[in-house]
Amino acid sequence: MNNKNGFTLIEVIIVITILSLIISALAGLFESSMVFWNRVNNQTELQHNLRFALNKIISDIRSSKRISSSSNANEIVLFMSDTETIKYGLKNDNMSSEHPYHIIGKVLYREVNGGNQDPIANFIQKLSFAYNDADPAKATFVTVTIEGALLNNKIIVFKSGAEVKWQSFGSLIE
């Protein structure tokens, strides 16, 4: 009678092959999960930036007294009082190489009284303003459209409108 105290070479090779197949399948599952997580994370980041920017612009439009006639379809200048102005527009992102995201775009800036251009949101592709009057200075309602895109060409668009309350009130008493 032969007493074996171990595994044969064939048994060891079979176990190693089965384990390597299981590990390969788990690694593929992990990789696809990470790709999906990154895609969802990038989309969430973009939506957050767009929503924050739109809410900030709409809030300032509602608080403004009137709109400057120098406003156009791509930037807006708001008169908050006789001495305070706020300007919104887009400019190129000088820090785009430092962003770890797979999102590209420009920076929305907010400029108060011609001072510093403070960044409000990143990754914006397009910002547009539509006025209910051909002359923005006479407009009582502004529609704001803000757009961003992911690298897979998925475009996200947010659109909202706001009434320039002081301008609307002024037109009622004239």
NORLINVEN-V50444 format. One line per field, one symbol per residue. psi: psi as a letter, one per 40 degrees, with the letter a starting at -180 (. if undefined). A space follows every 10 residues. Layout:
BEGIN
psi=???
END
This chain:
BEGIN
psi=hhhhfaiidd dddddddddd dddddddddd dddddddddd dddddddddd dddddddddd ddeidiiiee iaeeiihhhd adehihhhii iiheedeehe ifhiaihhih hhfeaighhd iifhdhhihh ieidhddeie hhhhhhiiii deehhhhhhi iihgdddddd dde.
END
